[in-house]
Amino acid sequence: MVVDEYWRNYCLVFRTKKAASAAFSLSLRLSLHQYKPDI
């Protein structure tokens, strides 16, 4: 069915977006920690 393929693609894109945003926030946190270490 076309719906199954569409849903699979949607889940894949959603998972990729979620992973990308998580990696982005992690790298952002790491770079902020480098410039401003916790006292």
N, CA, C and O atoms as a Tripos MOL2 file, in Angstrom:
@<TRIPOS>MOLECULE
protein
  156   155    39     0     0
PROTEIN
NO_CHARGES

@<TRIPOS>ATOM
      1 N           0.8380   -1.2120    0.0000 N.3       1 MET1
      2 CA          0.0000    0.0000    0.0000 C.3       1 MET1
      3 C           0.8680    1.2550    0.0000 C.2       1 MET1
      4 O           2.0060    1.2400    0.4690 O.2       1 MET1
      5 N           0.3270    2.3090   -0.5190 N.am      2 VAL2
      6 CA          1.0730    3.5660   -0.5880 C.3       2 VAL2
      7 C           1.1690    4.1930    0.7990 C.2       2 VAL2
      8 O           2.1680    4.8310    1.1340 O.2       2 VAL2
      9 N           0.1410    4.0100    1.5870 N.am      3 VAL3
     10 CA          0.1260    4.6190    2.9200 C.3       3 VAL3
     11 C           1.2390    4.0400    3.7850 C.2       3 VAL3
     12 O           1.8910    4.7650    4.5360 O.2       3 VAL3
     13 N           1.4520    2.7340    3.6750 N.am      4 ASP4
     14 CA          2.5110    2.1040    4.4710 C.3       4 ASP4
     15 C           3.8720    2.6810    4.1090 C.2       4 ASP4
     16 O           4.6910    2.9710    4.9800 O.2       4 ASP4
     17 N           4.0980    2.8430    2.8110 N.am      5 GLU5
     18 CA          5.3900    3.3840    2.3750 C.3       5 GLU5
     19 C           5.5390    4.8330    2.8470 C.2       5 GLU5
     20 O           6.6160    5.2430    3.2800 O.2       5 GLU5
     21 N           4.4580    5.5960    2.7610 N.am      6 TYR6
     22 CA          4.5000    6.9900    3.2050 C.3       6 TYR6
     23 C           4.7710    7.0590    4.7050 C.2       6 TYR6
     24 O           5.5620    7.8820    5.1660 O.2       6 TYR6
     25 N           4.1010    6.1820    5.4630 N.am      7 TRP7
     26 CA          4.2750    6.1820    6.9140 C.3       7 TRP7
     27 C           5.6950    5.7880    7.2960 C.2       7 TRP7
     28 O           6.2760    6.3290    8.2370 O.2       7 TRP7
     29 N           6.2540    4.8110    6.5280 N.am      8 ARG8
     30 CA          7.6200    4.3790    6.8140 C.3       8 ARG8
     31 C           8.5950    5.5140    6.5470 C.2       8 ARG8
     32 O           9.5170    5.7450    7.3290 O.2       8 ARG8
     33 N           8.3910    6.2210    5.4450 N.am      9 ASN9
     34 CA          9.2690    7.3480    5.1220 C.3       9 ASN9
     35 C           9.1290    8.4430    6.1710 C.2       9 ASN9
     36 O          10.1150    9.0650    6.5650 O.2       9 ASN9
     37 N           7.8890    8.6760    6.6230 N.am     10 TYR10
     38 CA          7.6620    9.7080    7.6300 C.3      10 TYR10
     39 C           8.3740    9.3510    8.9340 C.2      10 TYR10
     40 O           9.0050   10.2060    9.5550 O.2      10 TYR10
     41 N           8.2710    8.0910    9.3460 N.am     11 CYS11
     42 CA          8.9320    7.6540   10.5820 C.3      11 CYS11
     43 C          10.4430    7.7810   10.4470 C.2      11 CYS11
     44 O          11.1310    8.1780   11.3870 O.2      11 CYS11
     45 N          10.9520    7.4370    9.2640 N.am     12 LEU12
     46 CA         12.3960    7.5120    9.0510 C.3      12 LEU12
     47 C          12.8680    8.9610    9.1340 C.2      12 LEU12
     48 O          13.8810    9.2520    9.7680 O.2      12 LEU12
     49 N          12.1370    9.8610    8.4970 N.am     13 VAL13
     50 CA         12.5100   11.2820    8.5210 C.3      13 VAL13
     51 C          12.3950   11.8330    9.9370 C.2      13 VAL13
     52 O          13.2410   12.6090   10.3800 O.2      13 VAL13
     53 N          11.3380   11.4270   10.6440 N.am     14 PHE14
     54 CA         11.1420   11.9180   12.0070 C.3      14 PHE14
     55 C          12.2800   11.4510   12.9060 C.2      14 PHE14
     56 O          12.8010   12.2180   13.7150 O.2      14 PHE14
     57 N          12.6650   10.1600   12.7520 N.am     15 ARG15
     58 CA         13.7480    9.6250   13.5750 C.3      15 ARG15
     59 C          15.0600   10.3210   13.2470 C.2      15 ARG15
     60 O          15.8520   10.6230   14.1390 O.2      15 ARG15
     61 N          15.2860   10.5740   11.9600 N.am     16 THR16
     62 CA         16.5280   11.2350   11.5510 C.3      16 THR16
     63 C          16.5660   12.6660   12.0880 C.2      16 THR16
     64 O          17.6010   13.1410   12.5550 O.2      16 THR16
     65 N          15.4140   13.3450   12.0120 N.am     17 LYS17
     66 CA         15.3500   14.7220   12.5350 C.3      17 LYS17
     67 C          15.6030   14.7250   14.0360 C.2      17 LYS17
     68 O          16.3140   15.5860   14.5540 O.2      17 LYS17
     69 N          15.0130   13.7540   14.7280 N.am     18 LYS18
     70 CA         15.1840   13.6870   16.1710 C.3      18 LYS18
     71 C          16.6500   13.4410   16.5250 C.2      18 LYS18
     72 O          17.1920   14.0730   17.4320 O.2      18 LYS18
     73 N          17.2800   12.5250   15.8080 N.am     19 ALA19
     74 CA         18.6900   12.2210   16.0680 C.3      19 ALA19
     75 C          19.5630   13.4250   15.7370 C.2      19 ALA19
     76 O          20.5250   13.7170   16.4480 O.2      19 ALA19
     77 N          19.2230   14.1270   14.6490 N.am     20 ALA20
     78 CA         20.0230   15.2840   14.2470 C.3      20 ALA20
     79 C          19.8840   16.4000   15.2800 C.2      20 ALA20
     80 O          20.8720   17.0440   15.6340 O.2      20 ALA20
     81 N          18.6730   16.6280   15.7620 N.am     21 SER21
     82 CA         18.4820   17.6890   16.7560 C.3      21 SER21
     83 C          19.1700   17.3260   18.0700 C.2      21 SER21
     84 O          19.7110   18.1960   18.7520 O.2      21 SER21
     85 N          19.1490   16.0550   18.4210 N.am     22 ALA22
     86 CA         19.8220   15.6240   19.6500 C.3      22 ALA22
     87 C          21.3280   15.8120   19.5230 C.2      22 ALA22
     88 O          21.9820   16.2860   20.4520 O.2      22 ALA22
     89 N          21.8750   15.4370   18.3700 N.am     23 ALA23
     90 CA         23.3130   15.6050   18.1590 C.3      23 ALA23
     91 C          23.6730   17.0850   18.1330 C.2      23 ALA23
     92 O          24.7270   17.4810   18.6300 O.2      23 ALA23
     93 N          22.7920   17.9070   17.5490 N.am     24 PHE24
     94 CA         23.0570   19.3430   17.4840 C.3      24 PHE24
     95 C          23.0620   19.9510   18.8850 C.2      24 PHE24
     96 O          23.9480   20.7380   19.2190 O.2      24 PHE24
     97 N          22.0800   19.5890   19.6970 N.am     25 SER25
     98 CA         22.0320   20.1390   21.0560 C.3      25 SER25
     99 C          23.2230   19.6470   21.8780 C.2      25 SER25
    100 O          23.7570   20.3780   22.7120 O.2      25 SER25
    101 N          23.6310   18.4050   21.6320 N.am     26 LEU26
    102 CA         24.7750   17.8670   22.3670 C.3      26 LEU26
    103 C          26.0510   18.6060   21.9960 C.2      26 LEU26
    104 O          26.8380   18.9710   22.8690 O.2      26 LEU26
    105 N          26.2560   18.8270   20.7010 N.am     27 SER27
    106 CA         27.4640   19.5430   20.2720 C.3      27 SER27
    107 C          27.4120   20.9930   20.7460 C.2      27 SER27
    108 O          28.4390   21.5740   21.0970 O.2      27 SER27
    109 N          26.2170   21.5750   20.7540 N.am     28 LEU28
    110 CA         26.0740   22.9530   21.2230 C.3      28 LEU28
    111 C          26.4290   23.0340   22.7030 C.2      28 LEU28
    112 O          27.1180   23.9570   23.1380 O.2      28 LEU28
    113 N          25.9510   22.0570   23.4710 N.am     29 ARG29
    114 CA         26.2500   22.0350   24.8970 C.3      29 ARG29
    115 C          27.7450   21.8500   25.1320 C.2      29 ARG29
    116 O          28.3230   22.4710   26.0240 O.2      29 ARG29
    117 N          28.3680   20.9900   24.3260 N.am     30 LEU30
    118 CA         29.8040   20.7430   24.4830 C.3      30 LEU30
    119 C          30.6040   22.0020   24.1610 C.2      30 LEU30
    120 O          31.5510   22.3380   24.8720 O.2      30 LEU30
    121 N          30.2240   22.6960   23.0890 N.am     31 SER31
    122 CA         30.9710   23.9030   22.7190 C.3      31 SER31
    123 C          30.7620   24.9950   23.7670 C.2      31 SER31
    124 O          31.6940   25.7310   24.0910 O.2      31 SER31
    125 N          29.5490   25.1010   24.2950 N.am     32 LEU32
    126 CA         29.3030   26.0890   25.3430 C.3      32 LEU32
    127 C          30.1130   25.7440   26.5910 C.2      32 LEU32
    128 O          30.6300   26.6300   27.2710 O.2      32 LEU32
    129 N          30.2150   24.4550   26.8840 N.am     33 HIS33
    130 CA         30.9720   24.0200   28.0550 C.3      33 HIS33
    131 C          32.4580   24.3210   27.8650 C.2      33 HIS33
    132 O          33.1580   24.6230   28.8320 O.2      33 HIS33
    133 N          32.9400   24.2400   26.6300 N.am     34 GLN34
    134 CA         34.3470   24.5450   26.3680 C.3      34 GLN34
    135 C          34.6190   26.0240   26.6210 C.2      34 GLN34
    136 O          35.6270   26.3820   27.2310 O.2      34 GLN34
    137 N          33.7100   26.8860   26.1450 N.am     35 TYR35
    138 CA         33.9520   28.3250   26.2790 C.3      35 TYR35
    139 C          33.6640   28.8120   27.6960 C.2      35 TYR35
    140 O          34.3330   29.7220   28.1850 O.2      35 TYR35
    141 N          32.6880   28.2210   28.3500 N.am     36 LYS36
    142 CA         32.3080   28.6690   29.6870 C.3      36 LYS36
    143 C          32.2010   27.4610   30.6130 C.2      36 LYS36
    144 O          31.0950   26.9840   30.8680 O.2      36 LYS36
    145 N          33.3090   26.9640   31.1160 N.am     37 PRO37
    146 CA         33.2660   25.7920   31.9950 C.3      37 PRO37
    147 C          32.5800   26.1020   33.3190 C.2      37 PRO37
    148 O          32.5970   27.2340   33.8030 O.2      37 PRO37
    149 N          31.9820   25.0760   33.8810 N.am     38 ASP38
    150 CA         31.2970   25.2670   35.1620 C.3      38 ASP38
    151 C          32.3070   25.5540   36.2650 C.2      38 ASP38
    152 O          33.3730   24.9420   36.3310 O.2      38 ASP38
    153 N          31.9520   26.4880   37.1190 N.am     39 ILE39
    154 CA         32.8670   26.8550   38.1990 C.3      39 ILE39
    155 C          32.6490   25.9300   39.3990 C.2      39 ILE39
    156 O          33.3240   26.0720   40.4190 O.2      39 ILE39
@<TRIPOS>BOND
     1     1     2 1
     2     2     3 1
     3     3     4 2
     4     3     5 am
     5     5     6 1
     6     6     7 1
     7     7     8 2
     8     7     9 am
     9     9    10 1
    10    10    11 1
    11    11    12 2
    12    11    13 am
    13    13    14 1
    14    14    15 1
    15    15    16 2
    16    15    17 am
    17    17    18 1
    18    18    19 1
    19    19    20 2
    20    19    21 am
    21    21    22 1
    22    22    23 1
    23    23    24 2
    24    23    25 am
    25    25    26 1
    26    26    27 1
    27    27    28 2
    28    27    29 am
    29    29    30 1
    30    30    31 1
    31    31    32 2
    32    31    33 am
    33    33    34 1
    34    34    35 1
    35    35    36 2
    36    35    37 am
    37    37    38 1
    38    38    39 1
    39    39    40 2
    40    39    41 am
    41    41    42 1
    42    42    43 1
    43    43    44 2
    44    43    45 am
    45    45    46 1
    46    46    47 1
    47    47    48 2
    48    47    49 am
    49    49    50 1
    50    50    51 1
    51    51    52 2
    52    51    53 am
    53    53    54 1
    54    54    55 1
    55    55    56 2
    56    55    57 am
    57    57    58 1
    58    58    59 1
    59    59    60 2
    60    59    61 am
    61    61    62 1
    62    62    63 1
    63    63    64 2
    64    63    65 am
    65    65    66 1
    66    66    67 1
    67    67    68 2
    68    67    69 am
    69    69    70 1
    70    70    71 1
    71    71    72 2
    72    71    73 am
    73    73    74 1
    74    74    75 1
    75    75    76 2
    76    75    77 am
    77    77    78 1
    78    78    79 1
    79    79    80 2
    80    79    81 am
    81    81    82 1
    82    82    83 1
    83    83    84 2
    84    83    85 am
    85    85    86 1
    86    86    87 1
    87    87    88 2
    88    87    89 am
    89    89    90 1
    90    90    91 1
    91    91    92 2
    92    91    93 am
    93    93    94 1
    94    94    95 1
    95    95    96 2
    96    95    97 am
    97    97    98 1
    98    98    99 1
    99    99   100 2
   100    99   101 am
   101   101   102 1
   102   102   103 1
   103   103   104 2
   104   103   105 am
   105   105   106 1
   106   106   107 1
   107   107   108 2
   108   107   109 am
   109   109   110 1
   110   110   111 1
   111   111   112 2
   112   111   113 am
   113   113   114 1
   114   114   115 1
   115   115   116 2
   116   115   117 am
   117   117   118 1
   118   118   119 1
   119   119   120 2
   120   119   121 am
   121   121   122 1
   122   122   123 1
   123   123   124 2
   124   123   125 am
   125   125   126 1
   126   126   127 1
   127   127   128 2
   128   127   129 am
   129   129   130 1
   130   130   131 1
   131   131   132 2
   132   131   133 am
   133   133   134 1
   134   134   135 1
   135   135   136 2
   136   135   137 am
   137   137   138 1
   138   138   139 1
   139   139   140 2
   140   139   141 am
   141   141   142 1
   142   142   143 1
   143   143   144 2
   144   143   145 am
   145   145   146 1
   146   146   147 1
   147   147   148 2
   148   147   149 am
   149   149   150 1
   150   150   151 1
   151   151   152 2
   152   151   153 am
   153   153   154 1
   154   154   155 1
   155   155   156 2
@<TRIPOS>SUBSTRUCTURE
     1 MET1         2 RESIDUE 1 A MET
     2 VAL2         6 RESIDUE 1 A VAL
     3 VAL3        10 RESIDUE 1 A VAL
     4 ASP4        14 RESIDUE 1 A ASP
     5 GLU5        18 RESIDUE 1 A GLU
     6 TYR6        22 RESIDUE 1 A TYR
     7 TRP7        26 RESIDUE 1 A TRP
     8 ARG8        30 RESIDUE 1 A ARG
     9 ASN9        34 RESIDUE 1 A ASN
    10 TYR10       38 RESIDUE 1 A TYR
    11 CYS11       42 RESIDUE 1 A CYS
    12 LEU12       46 RESIDUE 1 A LEU
    13 VAL13       50 RESIDUE 1 A VAL
    14 PHE14       54 RESIDUE 1 A PHE
    15 ARG15       58 RESIDUE 1 A ARG
    16 THR16       62 RESIDUE 1 A THR
    17 LYS17       66 RESIDUE 1 A LYS
    18 LYS18       70 RESIDUE 1 A LYS
    19 ALA19       74 RESIDUE 1 A ALA
    20 ALA20       78 RESIDUE 1 A ALA
    21 SER21       82 RESIDUE 1 A SER
    22 ALA22       86 RESIDUE 1 A ALA
    23 ALA23       90 RESIDUE 1 A ALA
    24 PHE24       94 RESIDUE 1 A PHE
    25 SER25       98 RESIDUE 1 A SER
    26 LEU26      102 RESIDUE 1 A LEU
    27 SER27      106 RESIDUE 1 A SER
    28 LEU28      110 RESIDUE 1 A LEU
    29 ARG29      114 RESIDUE 1 A ARG
    30 LEU30      118 RESIDUE 1 A LEU
    31 SER31      122 RESIDUE 1 A SER
    32 LEU32      126 RESIDUE 1 A LEU
    33 HIS33      130 RESIDUE 1 A HIS
    34 GLN34      134 RESIDUE 1 A GLN
    35 TYR35      138 RESIDUE 1 A TYR
    36 LYS36      142 RESIDUE 1 A LYS
    37 PRO37      146 RESIDUE 1 A PRO
    38 ASP38      150 RESIDUE 1 A ASP
    39 ILE39      154 RESIDUE 1 A ILE
